[in-house]
Amino acid sequence: MATLAELVAKGRRNLEKKIPDMPGNWDAAKPRMVENYRALPFGPQTTRAYERGIEVAVYIAPDVNKWARNWESAMSR
């Protein structure tokens, strides 16, 4: 059975492998985000504001060390 430290290390490695693909996945998801938001019962002003926000949003990669600390803390409770 793996220790918590080993599981944290494995999760960190897996996240680090995914980071290079994340910006492209984020950009590819933007049209889908807008489309799904339009299906909600919000008015045109709110919907336009959301769409503008998505257009200018910039992807920020996750902090692997922060993820590891938070995951380890959550799993050790």
Secondary structure in CASP SS format (residue, H / E / C, confidence):
PFRMAT SS
TARGET T0000
AUTHOR 0000-0000-0000
METHOD secondary structure of the structure
MODEL  1
M C 1.00
A C 1.00
T C 1.00
L H 1.00
A H 1.00
E H 1.00
L H 1.00
V H 1.00
A H 1.00
K H 1.00
G H 1.00
R H 1.00
R H 1.00
N H 1.00
L H 1.00
E H 1.00
K H 1.00
K H 1.00
I H 1.00
P H 1.00
D H 1.00
M H 1.00
P H 1.00
G H 1.00
N H 1.00
W H 1.00
D H 1.00
A H 1.00
A H 1.00
K H 1.00
P H 1.00
R H 1.00
M H 1.00
V H 1.00
E H 1.00
N H 1.00
Y H 1.00
R H 1.00
A C 1.00
L C 1.00
P C 1.00
F C 1.00
G C 1.00
P H 1.00
Q H 1.00
T H 1.00
T H 1.00
R H 1.00
A H 1.00
Y H 1.00
E H 1.00
R H 1.00
G H 1.00
I H 1.00
E H 1.00
V H 1.00
A C 1.00
V C 1.00
Y C 1.00
I C 1.00
A C 1.00
P C 1.00
D C 1.00
V H 1.00
N H 1.00
K H 1.00
W H 1.00
A H 1.00
R H 1.00
N H 1.00
W H 1.00
E H 1.00
S H 1.00
A H 1.00
M H 1.00
S C 1.00
R C 1.00
END
